[in-house]
Amino acid sequence: MHMLASQIFMDVSSTTLIYVAFVILGIILVGYLTYVLIYPERF
Amino acid sequence: MNKGVYSRRILIEAFADSIKKLNPRHVMGNPVMFVVEVTFFFALILSIGAWIFGSSVAVFDSEISILLLLTVWFSTFAEALSEGRGRAQAESLRKTRKEVRAQKIADDGTITEVDSSELVKGDKVLVRAGDTIPNDGDVIKGSGSVDESAITGESAPVIRESGGDFTSVTGGTTLLSDELLIEITANPGESFLDRMITLVEGATRQKTPNELALTTVLAGFTWILTVIIITFNTLGSFLGVTSDITVLYGLLACLAPTTIGGLLPAIGIAGMDRVTQFNVIATSGRAVEAAGDVTTIILDKTGTITIGNRLAQEFIPLGDKTEADVTRASFLSSVSDETPEGRSIVALAQKLIPDLTRPDVKNVIDFSASTKMSGVDLADGREVRKGAFDVMSDYVRYVPQGFKEIIDGIAQRGATPLVVSVDREPIGVIHLKDTVKPGMRERLQELREMGIKTIMVTGDNRLTAATIAAEAGVDDYVAESKPEDKIKIVEAEQKQGKIVAMTGDGTNDAPALAQADVGLAMNSGTQAAKEAANMIDLDSDPTKLIDVVGIGKQLLMTRGSITTFSVVTDFAKYFTILPAIFAATLPAISKLDFINLQSPHSAILAAVIFNTFVILALIPLAMRGVKYKPKDATSTLIRNVAVYGVGGLLTPFIAIKAIDLLINYLHIVA
């Protein structure tokens, strides 16, 4: 497990897992921004 | 109260407050900053992982993370700093709001002593000289002088009396003389002071329409960028172009409109604060913004355009008398007259005949409603009097030829004639006239240059109105108007698409104040006027409307200028970050990097550092507002585009290059 984790973090930028996490986070942010655009007065 | 932007106490408090404001729940209200903050948390986790597992990008990741946090922090700091000044003012107001004992009068006339916090709307209280007025109310019986300095800062007492337009009293002020019967008009916690404290503290601050519109644009812009960033590697992989994740979130922070996004709340609060510094309380940021958009200002003649006190203009001799005779007689009649009118007569006489000396006065006759004349009995036995024509024509021994014509001539010009006599012999007529305030003409000219139309409203006849209008230089005037006509004027202007500002203090001004886009009520005015208006001038100086319009314009310009700057600086970032991203896969693109940055990582770091610290650098501008001069819209726009547009285009190139050189010199780039 530790080995796998080290491998993942050895080269952070090219790791697919991190990229997937980045994309998921991005989608959440896009969702939030869409909400702001629809209901700006709630912010 | 310390008014300095950077007073130590405000800075320390703002520092602590800005840390609290980093709470994501608070930042969520600012879409651009929320995206940066979420990116920071992501970057932080990656940095920690990179350090634990000894990645080569650990230092770079950490640097970018710290910069992202700083970006959000500088924004919350700007907001906390602008709020801090309002809070300082609220504190000094809170000291005014003290608990006092009040003499409550029951319907059967019995008096009971209660705490001021127990008083509710409709209660009647008796306030005696020296007492603090327990809560807001209207005077229903009596008259007295009230010290309102606790609220207005003005030490001169004001008269409050039942009936008319000066009935309103404010809780926390002190009655100096006489006795007043007051009907309470506010429930506990809803008084004028309570509302002012809430307002200056910004607790109920809501985004203004302009802020909402700008937030939507900024959120839209960030939305597009976020979509581009998250799809960048997936789509780029088809072309063989991918990028480090750290670089991608660095790119997101740089290209998102963080400068304006970070400073937007501070600009709005600082704008309201500038109005407050002028002793004007705006009930909402919307009112201040509307002031910036004003295209028509309706001004009262008396007290706003003119001084309101009639001043001596000339001395007109009667019959065989000379101008010197009437000047001397007028001087004698007014030597003991301390009213503004009396003093102006003495001043004019001394200007015409400089060697006039004060006579020995045996007896002073003050003006009274029954005699309608005033004057002095001199030690040498002469009786000098001045007064209105109707009483003086009965008082004098004879009416000379041409007397009536002179009187009518003055009256027709809207001025007031006063007849002067010595030992009942008519000597001449004093021409008293309301004069245009000094500097008023220039101020109205400034408004014209800003493209704002001015309308003067007066109850005077057309001739007087036209004379004063021409003298002051207003664009238009409405003569012989009744107070209730004001709403018609406001509506007529609004129908033409104009944004209208006006001032008022009477109850009959209330509908017009509510209808106007900017209604500035005088603190001395009635409760109804204050309720209807969206701004209240604590000093009760109607001329301030012009300053308020200036502050509103400055607020809008500051927001516009920083938005321009924020968006234009992105241009330079394309030339620094894009070549860095594509350096490995598309070497030809490095030509874009014409400022020749040291390495892709140092280019990105330099751009992010610039992006972060420009917020800090612009905090003073956001607080103070851009330099504002009353000029027409086009030349102001050209100037601001030149300063903030061209400045925003060039500054980042120079700054990023300098930062790049510095970080390489200090070896802080991985």
Interface residues (C-beta under 8 A of the other chain):
Chain A: A5 S6 I8 F9 M10 D11 V12 S13 S14 I18 Y19 A21 F22 V23 L25 G26 I27 I28 L29 V30 Y32 L33 T34 V36 L37 P40 E41 F43
Chain B: M28 G29 N30 P31 F34 V35 V38 F42 L46 G49 A50 I52 F53 G54 S55 S56 V57 D61 K207 L212 T215 T216 A219 G220 T222 W223 T226 V227 I229 I230 N233 T234 S243 D244 I245 T246 V247 L248 Y249
